[in-house]
Amino acid sequence: MGHKFEVYKDKAGEYRVRFMYNSEVMFSTQGYASKSSAISAIESIKKNGPDAPTEEAE
């Protein structure tokens, strides 16, 4: 299928976002109390991600 964002509820009852590529989880976010906050996180990633710098951790 390619790539997608997925909003899900974890065992603790918090909403999380994971980004998937070819059924593999590439990253997952922190937990959010509301689904709307998780969706806002997706919009923030889409808006700010393309210009984010890449840094190497030592």
PQR file of N, CA, C, O and H, with PARSE charges and radii, in Angstrom:
ATOM      1  N   MET A   1       0.806  -1.204   0.000 -0.4000 1.5000
ATOM      2  CA  MET A   1       0.000   0.000   0.000 -0.0000 2.0000
ATOM      3  C   MET A   1       0.843   1.258   0.000  0.5500 1.7000
ATOM      4  O   MET A   1       0.349   2.297  -0.439 -0.5500 1.4000
ATOM      5  N   GLY A   2       2.042   1.235   0.448 -0.4000 1.5000
ATOM      6  CA  GLY A   2       2.816   2.467   0.530 -0.0000 2.0000
ATOM      7  C   GLY A   2       2.915   2.951   1.952  0.5500 1.7000
ATOM      8  O   GLY A   2       3.358   2.220   2.838 -0.5500 1.4000
ATOM      9  H   GLY A   2       2.443   0.391   0.805  0.4000 1.0000
ATOM     10  N   HIS A   3       2.501   4.192   2.175 -0.4000 1.5000
ATOM     11  CA  HIS A   3       2.669   4.777   3.501 -0.0000 2.0000
ATOM     12  C   HIS A   3       1.356   5.378   4.006  0.5500 1.7000
ATOM     13  O   HIS A   3       0.476   5.754   3.232 -0.5500 1.4000
ATOM     14  H   HIS A   3       2.141   4.786   1.455  0.4000 1.0000
ATOM     15  N   LYS A   4       1.263   5.454   5.343 -0.4000 1.5000
ATOM     16  CA  LYS A   4       0.054   6.019   5.959 -0.0000 2.0000
ATOM     17  C   LYS A   4       0.319   6.356   7.414  0.5500 1.7000
ATOM     18  O   LYS A   4       1.214   5.801   8.052 -0.5500 1.4000
ATOM     19  H   LYS A   4       1.978   5.149   5.972  0.4000 1.0000
ATOM     20  N   PHE A   5      -0.487   7.283   7.923 -0.4000 1.5000
ATOM     21  CA  PHE A   5      -0.535   7.559   9.349 -0.0000 2.0000
ATOM     22  C   PHE A   5      -1.683   6.745   9.911  0.5500 1.7000
ATOM     23  O   PHE A   5      -2.721   6.601   9.265 -0.5500 1.4000
ATOM     24  H   PHE A   5      -1.214   7.733   7.405  0.4000 1.0000
ATOM     25  N   GLU A   6      -1.504   6.216  11.106 -0.4000 1.5000
ATOM     26  CA  GLU A   6      -2.540   5.417  11.747 -0.0000 2.0000
ATOM     27  C   GLU A   6      -2.720   5.926  13.175  0.5500 1.7000
ATOM     28  O   GLU A   6      -1.752   6.014  13.930 -0.5500 1.4000
ATOM     29  H   GLU A   6      -0.661   6.333  11.631  0.4000 1.0000
ATOM     30  N   VAL A   7      -3.955   6.260  13.547 -0.4000 1.5000
ATOM     31  CA  VAL A   7      -4.286   6.675  14.912 -0.0000 2.0000
ATOM     32  C   VAL A   7      -4.872   5.455  15.608  0.5500 1.7000
ATOM     33  O   VAL A   7      -5.771   4.800  15.080 -0.5500 1.4000
ATOM     34  H   VAL A   7      -4.742   6.188  12.933  0.4000 1.0000
ATOM     35  N   TYR A   8      -4.361   5.157  16.791 -0.4000 1.5000
ATOM     36  CA  TYR A   8      -4.869   4.003  17.539 -0.0000 2.0000
ATOM     37  C   TYR A   8      -4.866   4.306  19.026  0.5500 1.7000
ATOM     38  O   TYR A   8      -4.192   5.230  19.480 -0.5500 1.4000
ATOM     39  H   TYR A   8      -3.631   5.689  17.220  0.4000 1.0000
ATOM     40  N   LYS A   9      -5.610   3.533  19.768 -0.4000 1.5000
ATOM     41  CA  LYS A   9      -5.677   3.666  21.223 -0.0000 2.0000
ATOM     42  C   LYS A   9      -4.822   2.565  21.839  0.5500 1.7000
ATOM     43  O   LYS A   9      -5.000   1.385  21.538 -0.5500 1.4000
ATOM     44  H   LYS A   9      -6.157   2.782  19.399  0.4000 1.0000
ATOM     45  N   ASP A  10      -3.888   2.966  22.711 -0.4000 1.5000
ATOM     46  CA  ASP A  10      -2.995   1.986  23.325 -0.0000 2.0000
ATOM     47  C   ASP A  10      -3.641   1.334  24.555  0.5500 1.7000
ATOM     48  O   ASP A  10      -4.774   1.655  24.915 -0.5500 1.4000
ATOM     49  H   ASP A  10      -3.743   3.925  22.955  0.4000 1.0000
ATOM     50  N   LYS A  11      -2.916   0.433  25.183 -0.4000 1.5000
ATOM     51  CA  LYS A  11      -3.447  -0.293  26.343 -0.0000 2.0000
ATOM     52  C   LYS A  11      -3.746   0.609  27.524  0.5500 1.7000
ATOM     53  O   LYS A  11      -4.590   0.282  28.358 -0.5500 1.4000
ATOM     54  H   LYS A  11      -1.996   0.173  24.891  0.4000 1.0000
ATOM     55  N   ALA A  12      -3.060   1.745  27.603 -0.4000 1.5000
ATOM     56  CA  ALA A  12      -3.276   2.705  28.692 -0.0000 2.0000
ATOM     57  C   ALA A  12      -4.460   3.634  28.412  0.5500 1.7000
ATOM     58  O   ALA A  12      -4.814   4.463  29.250 -0.5500 1.4000
ATOM     59  H   ALA A  12      -2.375   2.011  26.925  0.4000 1.0000
ATOM     60  N   GLY A  13      -5.068   3.494  27.233 -0.4000 1.5000
ATOM     61  CA  GLY A  13      -6.215   4.328  26.882 -0.0000 2.0000
ATOM     62  C   GLY A  13      -5.850   5.645  26.220  0.5500 1.7000
ATOM     63  O   GLY A  13      -6.709   6.506  26.035 -0.5500 1.4000
ATOM     64  H   GLY A  13      -4.780   2.821  26.552  0.4000 1.0000
ATOM     65  N   GLU A  14      -4.579   5.810  25.861 -0.4000 1.5000
ATOM     66  CA  GLU A  14      -4.142   7.032  25.186 -0.0000 2.0000
ATOM     67  C   GLU A  14      -4.129   6.812  23.674  0.5500 1.7000
ATOM     68  O   GLU A  14      -3.957   5.695  23.185 -0.5500 1.4000
ATOM     69  H   GLU A  14      -3.881   5.110  26.012  0.4000 1.0000
ATOM     70  N   TYR A  15      -4.317   7.919  22.955 -0.4000 1.5000
ATOM     71  CA  TYR A  15      -4.262   7.859  21.494 -0.0000 2.0000
ATOM     72  C   TYR A  15      -2.827   8.089  21.048  0.5500 1.7000
ATOM     73  O   TYR A  15      -2.134   8.966  21.562 -0.5500 1.4000
ATOM     74  H   TYR A  15      -4.457   8.826  23.352  0.4000 1.0000
ATOM     75  N   ARG A  16      -2.402   7.302  20.101 -0.4000 1.5000
ATOM     76  CA  ARG A  16      -1.059   7.427  19.539 -0.0000 2.0000
ATOM     77  C   ARG A  16      -1.155   7.420  18.020  0.5500 1.7000
ATOM     78  O   ARG A  16      -2.137   6.961  17.437 -0.5500 1.4000
ATOM     79  H   ARG A  16      -2.966   6.590  19.683  0.4000 1.0000
ATOM     80  N   VAL A  17      -0.107   7.944  17.402 -0.4000 1.5000
ATOM     81  CA  VAL A  17      -0.013   7.953  15.945 -0.0000 2.0000
ATOM     82  C   VAL A  17       1.214   7.140  15.569  0.5500 1.7000
ATOM     83  O   VAL A  17       2.276   7.289  16.174 -0.5500 1.4000
ATOM     84  H   VAL A  17       0.691   8.318  17.875  0.4000 1.0000
ATOM     85  N   ARG A  18       1.067   6.293  14.585 -0.4000 1.5000
ATOM     86  CA  ARG A  18       2.234   5.626  14.032 -0.0000 2.0000
ATOM     87  C   ARG A  18       2.241   5.874  12.524  0.5500 1.7000
ATOM     88  O   ARG A  18       1.194   5.931  11.879 -0.5500 1.4000
ATOM     89  H   ARG A  18       0.204   6.171  14.094  0.4000 1.0000
ATOM     90  N   PHE A  19       3.431   6.018  11.991 -0.4000 1.5000
ATOM     91  CA  PHE A  19       3.608   6.184  10.559 -0.0000 2.0000
ATOM     92  C   PHE A  19       4.093   4.852  10.023  0.5500 1.7000
ATOM     93  O   PHE A  19       5.093   4.306  10.489 -0.5500 1.4000
ATOM     94  H   PHE A  19       4.282   5.972  12.514  0.4000 1.0000
ATOM     95  N   MET A  20       3.382   4.341   9.047 -0.4000 1.5000
ATOM     96  CA  MET A  20       3.686   3.017   8.509 -0.0000 2.0000
ATOM     97  C   MET A  20       4.080   3.132   7.042  0.5500 1.7000
ATOM     98  O   MET A  20       3.526   3.936   6.292 -0.5500 1.4000
ATOM     99  H   MET A  20       2.570   4.784   8.668  0.4000 1.0000
ATOM    100  N   TYR A  21       5.044   2.315   6.655 -0.4000 1.5000
ATOM    101  CA  TYR A  21       5.462   2.217   5.265 -0.0000 2.0000
ATOM    102  C   TYR A  21       5.552   0.740   4.917  0.5500 1.7000
ATOM    103  O   TYR A  21       6.319  -0.005   5.527 -0.5500 1.4000
ATOM    104  H   TYR A  21       5.495   1.662   7.264  0.4000 1.0000
ATOM    105  N   ASN A  22       4.770   0.327   3.939 -0.4000 1.5000
ATOM    106  CA  ASN A  22       4.710  -1.094   3.549 -0.0000 2.0000
ATOM    107  C   ASN A  22       4.507  -2.001   4.764  0.5500 1.7000
ATOM    108  O   ASN A  22       5.215  -2.993   4.934 -0.5500 1.4000
ATOM    109  H   ASN A  22       4.147   0.933   3.444  0.4000 1.0000
ATOM    110  N   SER A  23       3.543  -1.652   5.596 -0.4000 1.5000
ATOM    111  CA  SER A  23       3.162  -2.424   6.788 -0.0000 2.0000
ATOM    112  C   SER A  23       4.214  -2.438   7.894  0.5500 1.7000
ATOM    113  O   SER A  23       4.060  -3.170   8.871 -0.5500 1.4000
ATOM    114  H   SER A  23       2.968  -0.846   5.458  0.4000 1.0000
ATOM    115  N   GLU A  24       5.271  -1.651   7.765 -0.4000 1.5000
ATOM    116  CA  GLU A  24       6.303  -1.577   8.796 -0.0000 2.0000
ATOM    117  C   GLU A  24       6.180  -0.242   9.519  0.5500 1.7000
ATOM    118  O   GLU A  24       6.063   0.805   8.883 -0.5500 1.4000
ATOM    119  H   GLU A  24       5.396  -1.056   6.971  0.4000 1.0000
ATOM    120  N   VAL A  25       6.206  -0.282  10.859 -0.4000 1.5000
ATOM    121  CA  VAL A  25       6.137   0.944  11.649 -0.0000 2.0000
ATOM    122  C   VAL A  25       7.475   1.661  11.552  0.5500 1.7000
ATOM    123  O   VAL A  25       8.517   1.114  11.916 -0.5500 1.4000
ATOM    124  H   VAL A  25       6.301  -1.133  11.375  0.4000 1.0000
ATOM    125  N   MET A  26       7.431   2.901  11.052 -0.4000 1.5000
ATOM    126  CA  MET A  26       8.644   3.700  10.914 -0.0000 2.0000
ATOM    127  C   MET A  26       8.868   4.535  12.175  0.5500 1.7000
ATOM    128  O   MET A  26      10.002   4.683  12.629 -0.5500 1.4000
ATOM    129  H   MET A  26       6.585   3.345  10.756  0.4000 1.0000
ATOM    130  N   PHE A  27       7.774   5.087  12.748 -0.4000 1.5000
ATOM    131  CA  PHE A  27       7.861   5.785  14.018 -0.0000 2.0000
ATOM    132  C   PHE A  27       6.496   5.844  14.667  0.5500 1.7000
ATOM    133  O   PHE A  27       5.470   5.653  14.015 -0.5500 1.4000
ATOM    134  H   PHE A  27       6.852   4.967  12.380  0.4000 1.0000
ATOM    135  N   SER A  28       6.501   6.112  15.965 -0.4000 1.5000
ATOM    136  CA  SER A  28       5.283   6.226  16.746 -0.0000 2.0000
ATOM    137  C   SER A  28       5.427   7.437  17.666  0.5500 1.7000
ATOM    138  O   SER A  28       6.531   7.768  18.098 -0.5500 1.4000
ATOM    139  H   SER A  28       7.335   6.267  16.495  0.4000 1.0000
ATOM    140  N   THR A  29       4.310   8.093  17.962 -0.4000 1.5000
ATOM    141  CA  THR A  29       4.341   9.287  18.795 -0.0000 2.0000
ATOM    142  C   THR A  29       4.111   8.953  20.264  0.5500 1.7000
ATOM    143  O   THR A  29       3.870   7.806  20.640 -0.5500 1.4000
ATOM    144  H   THR A  29       3.413   7.824  17.611  0.4000 1.0000
ATOM    145  N   GLN A  30       4.195   9.983  21.062 -0.4000 1.5000
ATOM    146  CA  GLN A  30       3.812   9.907  22.471 -0.0000 2.0000
ATOM    147  C   GLN A  30       2.309   9.666  22.551  0.5500 1.7000
ATOM    148  O   GLN A  30       1.623   9.726  21.531 -0.5500 1.4000
ATOM    149  H   GLN A  30       4.391  10.915  20.757  0.4000 1.0000
ATOM    150  N   GLY A  31       1.794   9.398  23.726 -0.4000 1.5000
ATOM    151  CA  GLY A  31       0.361   9.234  23.914 -0.0000 2.0000
ATOM    152  C   GLY A  31      -0.337  10.573  24.087  0.5500 1.7000
ATOM    153  O   GLY A  31       0.215  11.498  24.682 -0.5500 1.4000
ATOM    154  H   GLY A  31       2.351   9.349  24.555  0.4000 1.0000
ATOM    155  N   TYR A  32      -1.545  10.670  23.567 -0.4000 1.5000
ATOM    156  CA  TYR A  32      -2.371  11.875  23.695 -0.0000 2.0000
ATOM    157  C   TYR A  32      -3.685  11.501  24.370  0.5500 1.7000
ATOM    158  O   TYR A  32      -4.204  10.404  24.169 -0.5500 1.4000
ATOM    159  H   TYR A  32      -1.993   9.918  23.084  0.4000 1.0000
ATOM    160  N   ALA A  33      -4.218  12.418  25.171 -0.4000 1.5000
ATOM    161  CA  ALA A  33      -5.461  12.162  25.898 -0.0000 2.0000
ATOM    162  C   ALA A  33      -6.674  12.111  24.966  0.5500 1.7000
ATOM    163  O   ALA A  33      -7.644  11.406  25.242 -0.5500 1.4000
ATOM    164  H   ALA A  33      -3.796  13.310  25.334  0.4000 1.0000
ATOM    165  N   SER A  34      -6.614  12.858  23.866 -0.4000 1.5000
ATOM    166  CA  SER A  34      -7.766  12.889  22.949 -0.0000 2.0000
ATOM    167  C   SER A  34      -7.348  12.529  21.529  0.5500 1.7000
ATOM    168  O   SER A  34      -6.200  12.726  21.131 -0.5500 1.4000
ATOM    169  H   SER A  34      -5.825  13.430  23.641  0.4000 1.0000
ATOM    170  N   LYS A  35      -8.294  12.005  20.786 -0.4000 1.5000
ATOM    171  CA  LYS A  35      -8.064  11.653  19.393 -0.0000 2.0000
ATOM    172  C   LYS A  35      -7.754  12.902  18.571  0.5500 1.7000
ATOM    173  O   LYS A  35      -6.930  12.865  17.657 -0.5500 1.4000
ATOM    174  H   LYS A  35      -9.227  11.845  21.110  0.4000 1.0000
ATOM    175  N   SER A  36      -8.424  14.006  18.903 -0.4000 1.5000
ATOM    176  CA  SER A  36      -8.185  15.245  18.150 -0.0000 2.0000
ATOM    177  C   SER A  36      -6.749  15.739  18.330  0.5500 1.7000
ATOM    178  O   SER A  36      -6.173  16.306  17.402 -0.5500 1.4000
ATOM    179  H   SER A  36      -9.094  14.036  19.645  0.4000 1.0000
ATOM    180  N   SER A  37      -6.176  15.533  19.494 -0.4000 1.5000
ATOM    181  CA  SER A  37      -4.776  15.914  19.715 -0.0000 2.0000
ATOM    182  C   SER A  37      -3.840  15.049  18.873  0.5500 1.7000
ATOM    183  O   SER A  37      -2.846  15.544  18.342 -0.5500 1.4000
ATOM    184  H   SER A  37      -6.645  15.072  20.247  0.4000 1.0000
ATOM    185  N   ALA A  38      -4.149  13.778  18.752 -0.4000 1.5000
ATOM    186  CA  ALA A  38      -3.344  12.879  17.918 -0.0000 2.0000
ATOM    187  C   ALA A  38      -3.428  13.303  16.451  0.5500 1.7000
ATOM    188  O   ALA A  38      -2.424  13.284  15.739 -0.5500 1.4000
ATOM    189  H   ALA A  38      -4.956  13.376  19.184  0.4000 1.0000
ATOM    190  N   ILE A  39      -4.606  13.679  16.009 -0.4000 1.5000
ATOM    191  CA  ILE A  39      -4.786  14.129  14.627 -0.0000 2.0000
ATOM    192  C   ILE A  39      -4.046  15.453  14.412  0.5500 1.7000
ATOM    193  O   ILE A  39      -3.480  15.675  13.342 -0.5500 1.4000
ATOM    194  H   ILE A  39      -5.422  13.694  16.587  0.4000 1.0000
ATOM    195  N   SER A  40      -4.045  16.326  15.408 -0.4000 1.5000
ATOM    196  CA  SER A  40      -3.285  17.581  15.316 -0.0000 2.0000
ATOM    197  C   SER A  40      -1.792  17.293  15.179  0.5500 1.7000
ATOM    198  O   SER A  40      -1.084  18.013  14.475 -0.5500 1.4000
ATOM    199  H   SER A  40      -4.505  16.146  16.277  0.4000 1.0000
ATOM    200  N   ALA A  41      -1.313  16.249  15.845 -0.4000 1.5000
ATOM    201  CA  ALA A  41       0.097  15.870  15.732 -0.0000 2.0000
ATOM    202  C   ALA A  41       0.424  15.469  14.290  0.5500 1.7000
ATOM    203  O   ALA A  41       1.486  15.816  13.775 -0.5500 1.4000
ATOM    204  H   ALA A  41      -1.888  15.664  16.416  0.4000 1.0000
ATOM    205  N   ILE A  42      -0.475  14.751  13.651 -0.4000 1.5000
ATOM    206  CA  ILE A  42      -0.279  14.371  12.245 -0.0000 2.0000
ATOM    207  C   ILE A  42      -0.168  15.620  11.379  0.5500 1.7000
ATOM    208  O   ILE A  42       0.727  15.722  10.540 -0.5500 1.4000
ATOM    209  H   ILE A  42      -1.338  14.470  14.070  0.4000 1.0000
ATOM    210  N   GLU A  43      -1.071  16.559  11.580 -0.4000 1.5000
ATOM    211  CA  GLU A  43      -1.052  17.786  10.788 -0.0000 2.0000
ATOM    212  C   GLU A  43       0.240  18.570  11.017  0.5500 1.7000
ATOM    213  O   GLU A  43       0.783  19.153  10.078 -0.5500 1.4000
ATOM    214  H   GLU A  43      -1.798  16.477  12.261  0.4000 1.0000
ATOM    215  N   SER A  44       0.734  18.589  12.248 -0.4000 1.5000
ATOM    216  CA  SER A  44       1.991  19.268  12.561 -0.0000 2.0000
ATOM    217  C   SER A  44       3.171  18.592  11.856  0.5500 1.7000
ATOM    218  O   SER A  44       4.049  19.270  11.322 -0.5500 1.4000
ATOM    219  H   SER A  44       0.294  18.115  13.011  0.4000 1.0000
ATOM    220  N   ILE A  45       3.187  17.282  11.856 -0.4000 1.5000
ATOM    221  CA  ILE A  45       4.262  16.542  11.180 -0.0000 2.0000
ATOM    222  C   ILE A  45       4.237  16.832   9.680  0.5500 1.7000
ATOM    223  O   ILE A  45       5.281  17.065   9.070 -0.5500 1.4000
ATOM    224  H   ILE A  45       2.474  16.732  12.290  0.4000 1.0000
ATOM    225  N   LYS A  46       3.054  16.818   9.098 -0.4000 1.5000
ATOM    226  CA  LYS A  46       2.926  17.094   7.667 -0.0000 2.0000
ATOM    227  C   LYS A  46       3.377  18.516   7.330  0.5500 1.7000
ATOM    228  O   LYS A  46       4.030  18.741   6.311 -0.5500 1.4000
ATOM    229  H   LYS A  46       2.206  16.629   9.593  0.4000 1.0000
ATOM    230  N   LYS A  47       3.030  19.466   8.184 -0.4000 1.5000
ATOM    231  CA  LYS A  47       3.353  20.868   7.935 -0.0000 2.0000
ATOM    232  C   LYS A  47       4.830  21.173   8.171  0.5500 1.7000
ATOM    233  O   LYS A  47       5.465  21.835   7.351 -0.5500 1.4000
ATOM    234  H   LYS A  47       2.500  19.283   9.012  0.4000 1.0000
ATOM    235  N   ASN A  48       5.375  20.697   9.280 -0.4000 1.5000
ATOM    236  CA  ASN A  48       6.724  21.071   9.693 -0.0000 2.0000
ATOM    237  C   ASN A  48       7.813  20.077   9.296  0.5500 1.7000
ATOM    238  O   ASN A  48       8.991  20.432   9.256 -0.5500 1.4000
ATOM    239  H   ASN A  48       4.859  20.159   9.947  0.4000 1.0000
ATOM    240  N   GLY A  49       7.437  18.861   9.009 -0.4000 1.5000
ATOM    241  CA  GLY A  49       8.406  17.815   8.708 -0.0000 2.0000
ATOM    242  C   GLY A  49       9.290  18.053   7.507  0.5500 1.7000
ATOM    243  O   GLY A  49      10.493  17.807   7.589 -0.5500 1.4000
ATOM    244  H   GLY A  49       6.480  18.572   9.041  0.4000 1.0000
ATOM    245  N   PRO A  50       8.748  18.524   6.385 -0.5600 1.5000
ATOM    246  CA  PRO A  50       9.587  18.684   5.187  0.2800 2.0000
ATOM    247  C   PRO A  50      10.773  19.623   5.388  0.5500 1.7000
ATOM    248  O   PRO A  50      11.795  19.455   4.722 -0.5500 1.4000
ATOM    249  N   ASP A  51      10.673  20.587   6.268 -0.4000 1.5000
ATOM    250  CA  ASP A  51      11.757  21.545   6.478 -0.0000 2.0000
ATOM    251  C   ASP A  51      12.612  21.234   7.699  0.5500 1.7000
ATOM    252  O   ASP A  51      13.536  21.985   8.013 -0.5500 1.4000
ATOM    253  H   ASP A  51       9.843  20.723   6.809  0.4000 1.0000
ATOM    254  N   ALA A  52      12.320  20.149   8.381 -0.4000 1.5000
ATOM    255  CA  ALA A  52      13.073  19.818   9.597 -0.0000 2.0000
ATOM    256  C   ALA A  52      14.496  19.397   9.238  0.5500 1.7000
ATOM    257  O   ALA A  52      14.698  18.641   8.288 -0.5500 1.4000
ATOM    258  H   ALA A  52      11.570  19.539   8.126  0.4000 1.0000
ATOM    259  N   PRO A  53      15.484  19.882   9.994 -0.5600 1.5000
ATOM    260  CA  PRO A  53      16.864  19.492   9.720  0.2800 2.0000
ATOM    261  C   PRO A  53      17.128  18.056  10.159  0.5500 1.7000
ATOM    262  O   PRO A  53      16.440  17.520  11.028 -0.5500 1.4000
ATOM    263  N   THR A  54      18.119  17.457   9.554 -0.4000 1.5000
ATOM    264  CA  THR A  54      18.569  16.124   9.955 -0.0000 2.0000
ATOM    265  C   THR A  54      19.821  16.289  10.796  0.5500 1.7000
ATOM    266  O   THR A  54      20.774  16.942  10.370 -0.5500 1.4000
ATOM    267  H   THR A  54      18.678  17.892   8.849  0.4000 1.0000
ATOM    268  N   GLU A  55      19.830  15.707  11.983 -0.4000 1.5000
ATOM    269  CA  GLU A  55      20.979  15.802  12.880 -0.0000 2.0000
ATOM    270  C   GLU A  55      21.455  14.407  13.249  0.5500 1.7000
ATOM    271  O   GLU A  55      20.655  13.482  13.393 -0.5500 1.4000
ATOM    272  H   GLU A  55      19.056  15.177  12.329  0.4000 1.0000
ATOM    273  N   GLU A  56      22.742  14.268  13.398 -0.4000 1.5000
ATOM    274  CA  GLU A  56      23.323  12.996  13.835 -0.0000 2.0000
ATOM    275  C   GLU A  56      23.588  13.075  15.324  0.5500 1.7000
ATOM    276  O   GLU A  56      24.194  14.033  15.804 -0.5500 1.4000
ATOM    277  H   GLU A  56      23.392  15.019  13.282  0.4000 1.0000
ATOM    278  N   ALA A  57      23.135  12.068  16.053 -0.4000 1.5000
ATOM    279  CA  ALA A  57      23.436  11.989  17.484 -0.0000 2.0000
ATOM    280  C   ALA A  57      24.728  11.212  17.651  0.5500 1.7000
ATOM    281  O   ALA A  57      24.933  10.186  17.003 -0.5500 1.4000
ATOM    282  H   ALA A  57      22.642  11.290  15.663  0.4000 1.0000
ATOM    283  N   GLU A  58      25.573  11.690  18.496 -0.4000 1.5000
ATOM    284  CA  GLU A  58      26.880  11.027  18.726 -0.0000 2.0000
ATOM    285  C   GLU A  58      26.758  10.041  19.843  0.5500 1.7000
ATOM    286  O   GLU A  58      27.737   9.381  20.194 -0.5500 1.4000
ATOM    287  H   GLU A  58      25.407  12.524  19.022  0.4000 1.0000
TER
END
